[in-house]
Amino acid sequence: MTESSPTPAPGDRIAFDDPDYRAAVVDLLAVISYGELVAFERLAEDARSAPSLAAKVDLATMAAAEFDNVLRLNQRLSELGADPYAAMEPFREPLDAFHQHTAPADWLESLVKAYVGDGLARDFYAEIAAFLDVDTRDLILSSMERTQHSEFVVEHVRAAIAADPRVGGRLALWGRRLMGEALTQAQGVAAQRDALSALLAGGIDRPGMDLAALGRMFSRLTERHARRMADLGLAH
Amino acid sequence: MTESSPTPAPGDRIAFDDPDYRAAVVDLLAVISYGELVAFERLAEDARSAPSLAAKVDLATMAAAEFDNVLRLNQRLSELGADPYAAMEPFREPLDAFHQHTAPADWLESLVKAYVGDGLARDFYAEIAAFLDVDTRDLILSSMERTQHSEFVVEHVRAAIAADPRVGGRLALWGRRLMGEALTQAQGVAAQRDALSALLAGGIDRPGMDLAALGRMFSRLTERHARRMADLGLAH
């Protein structure tokens, strides 16, 4: 440890001495980074079909913010001695599959997907971040902030439902499909990545989650999903 | 003029008192901004088909840098009392036409287009910026900086030609086509936007270009285009 690198808190140093902990953090930062990279591409693609120049610039602003997070997460991966691209590799298939199975049919489905999908990811990663050292937790939580995003989407979706109430029914179904597909893919990732699963189970000096705690986490995620659907004017 | 806004240099204040000058600057910032917005979309699209995650992140980095310029240019347009989106509107058709007529057939054509097309635009706007007040000139010149971009493209294109020399012939033709299409569209814009043409012709307190000077500018643009083609290992 040189003088120029920040001194970690004692608990953090112990945490990173545990190779399983380090592997779990690398996995987590990499899956978030790849997720943001794909989100960048998706939002930039949506910007192409935006109905106005102003909406185009709003979407491109979101896309650029996602990409800024990719660079910060990759920098941290490099600091941890990991190759960011190699670390992302195991998550390409499940995340690409999620997006293939939830290709939006139109501009409104894109907006709902951005809002509901990113919200779910944010909540899920925030739950996991609670188990991590403070530096990693702060990095993850700051990567997840996107208020500007939210207002823009809520406004557009509510206006579309006001103009044609049938749109609400279709988008409500779409929101449920997004939730189902996200759970399917998350389950697949958890089954394949031992370090990530072990993180939730706890370790030396670190509390974990028992089945009851996992159940409570799942309830919180579902509740917040329902609240987001309600924000958009959609029945859960 | 309030105390919080920067005091312009005397020459600049005179310049913006001239409504034709202000109209020309609004046109110029708007065409550059729309050009960078389209470049953002194009690079983000290219990132989707990048052959590796590392190349994907390189292209997305360029895309995000282009978009950052859009926000800065739009901010300046707003400061000048213009609606950035309305100001961009007249340039959508010619710029979209340029991109429709020069849709890259593959990844290498994308790279050459990014390098050669952006280089041409940069040189052209830098020539015009020489006629402008210092704040506008600095904003335009700083929007045009992209060294990182260049190295990445040169490396990829040279490697592809080394692997298969026939690629060089095809890409050399492609570079000539890009130059021809850019001139066609630029001519169309100049014919339609009186304020921009008047800027080149000069005004009160501002030197302009006579036909001989226009000819020399055109030679400089062609020379630099040839140098860029050579950088890529392509015959002009």
Interface residues (C-beta under 8 A of the other chain):
Chain A: L37 F40 E41 A44 E45 A47 R48 S52 L53 A54 K56 V57 A60 T61 A63 A64 F67 D68 V70 L71 N74 Y85 M88 E89 R92
Chain B: L37 F40 E41 A44 E45 A47 R48 S52 L53 A54 K56 V57 A60 T61 A63 A64 F67 D68 V70 L71 N74 Y85 M88 E89 R92
